Amino acid sequence: MPVNQQIRQVPGLYRKRVGDIVITAVNDGIVPLPPEVMVGMAPDGVRKTLTGRFRPAEPHVTVGAYLVEHGERRILIDTGSGV
């Protein structure tokens, strides 16, 4: 991406210029988690806490990746969700 080109934000992507490098955070969706993985809380407590904060009753994590652009080079950093 040329240095003088404007960065446009769109849903699911967040771009940030750092000098002549452009870093794009890519939202790749969510992965549901069983409530049992929440350390220090019983599954019913997890559900109660989430619904009390107007969140879905089942916990989930966001999966993402990063695209780093420098001149003509593009590097995708994606470690996966491990699921």
Buried (B, 14 or more C-beta within 10 A) or exposed (E): BEEEEEEEEEEEEBBEBEEEBBBBBBEEEEEEBEBEEBEEBEBEEBBEBBEEEEEEEEBEEEBBBBBBBBEEEEEEEEEEEEE
